[in-house]
Amino acid sequence: MPDTHTIRAMTITDYDVVVELMKRTPGVTVRDADSHDSTARYLQRNPGLSFVCEIDGQLVGCIMSGHDGRIDRFSLVRSGSKNA
């Protein structure tokens, strides 16, 4: 049976899993700017621009895009396998 992929808008309830993915991704650094509160503000300021991917109900990737009023940003984080 093929894996079931779901792509949906990211919400702040995804934060803990997304941060864990970030921590396990080579070359990605979790900074103070990636705090729960900062991420919540980012998602509010940029509605509908950040997404997560789930395979069989497990969050395996995230695309965050938006701007902070000065700089446009785009970030992609994905797990190395569906068992990450």
RODO-2510 file (C-alpha; in nm, 4 decimals, decimal comma):
residues 84
     n   res          X          Y          Z
     1     m     0,0000     0,0000     0,0000
     2     p     0,1453     0,3425    -0,0896
     3     d     0,2192     0,5985     0,1781
     4     t    -0,0509     0,8572     0,2316
     5     h     0,0917     1,2093     0,1981
     6     t    -0,0943     1,5074     0,3373
     7     i     0,0153     1,8660     0,2874
     8     r    -0,1583     2,1210     0,5057
     9     a    -0,1070     2,4676     0,6485
    10     m     0,1314     2,4752     0,9431
    11     t    -0,0168     2,5750     1,2769
    12     i     0,1541     2,6584     1,6030
    13     t     0,0488     2,3149     1,7329
    14     d     0,3093     2,1711     1,4907
    15     y     0,5877     2,3721     1,6557
    16     d     0,7453     2,1023     1,8765
    17     v     0,7716     1,8477     1,5957
    18     v     0,9008     2,1069     1,3467
    19     v     1,1731     2,2179     1,5906
    20     e     1,2785     1,8545     1,6408
    21     l     1,3041     1,8137     1,2628
    22     m     1,5128     2,1308     1,2472
    23     k     1,7478     2,0021     1,5179
    24     r     1,8032     1,6777     1,3250
    25     t     1,8647     1,8497     0,9903
    26     p     2,2334     1,8989     0,9031
    27     g     2,3178     2,2637     0,8457
    28     v     2,0076     2,3958     1,0223
    29     t     2,0539     2,5840     1,3475
    30     v     1,7687     2,6517     1,5893
    31     r     1,8061     3,0114     1,7079
    32     d     1,6338     3,2326     1,9642
    33     a     1,4301     3,3717     1,6733
    34     d     1,2813     3,0220     1,6369
    35     s     1,1119     3,0356     1,9776
    36     h     0,7500     2,9292     2,0179
    37     d     0,6311     3,2892     2,0563
    38     s     0,8331     3,4141     1,7574
    39     t     0,7032     3,1311     1,5416
    40     a     0,3444     3,2013     1,6483
    41     r     0,3856     3,5670     1,5470
    42     y     0,5475     3,4633     1,2177
    43     l     0,2563     3,2320     1,1334
    44     q     0,0027     3,5033     1,2231
    45     r     0,1852     3,7634     1,0129
    46     n     0,2122     3,5252     0,7152
    47     p    -0,1131     3,3261     0,7088
    48     g    -0,1344     3,0427     0,4585
    49     l     0,2328     3,0591     0,3558
    50     s     0,3833     2,7831     0,5716
    51     f     0,3048     2,4147     0,5267
    52     v     0,3812     2,0760     0,6771
    53     c     0,3842     1,7356     0,5106
    54     e     0,2658     1,4248     0,6875
    55     i     0,3124     1,0659     0,5766
    56     d     0,0715     0,8240     0,7351
    57     g    -0,0009     1,0838     1,0063
    58     q     0,3659     1,1523     1,0923
    59     l     0,5000     1,5020     1,0289
    60     v     0,8041     1,4611     0,8021
    61     g     0,8624     1,8047     0,6504
    62     c     0,7984     2,1736     0,6773
    63     i     0,8136     2,4700     0,4422
    64     m     0,7991     2,8085     0,6120
    65     s     0,7759     3,1168     0,3960
    66     g     0,6887     3,4776     0,4609
    67     h     0,8442     3,8072     0,5551
    68     d     0,9179     4,0088     0,8649
    69     g     0,8430     4,3462     0,7087
    70     r     1,1965     4,3799     0,5751
    71     i     1,3226     4,0455     0,4477
    72     d     1,1454     3,7650     0,2602
    73     r     1,2225     3,4189     0,3913
    74     f     1,1837     3,0634     0,2684
    75     s     1,2937     2,7560     0,4634
    76     l     1,2532     2,3860     0,3902
    77     v     1,3128     2,1153     0,6489
    78     r     1,2447     1,7479     0,5887
    79     s     1,3196     1,4243     0,7607
    80     g     1,5607     1,1781     0,6035
    81     s     1,3040     0,9012     0,6173
    82     k     0,9439     0,8526     0,7073
    83     n     1,0601     0,6937     1,0338
    84     a     1,2404     1,0077     1,1540
***
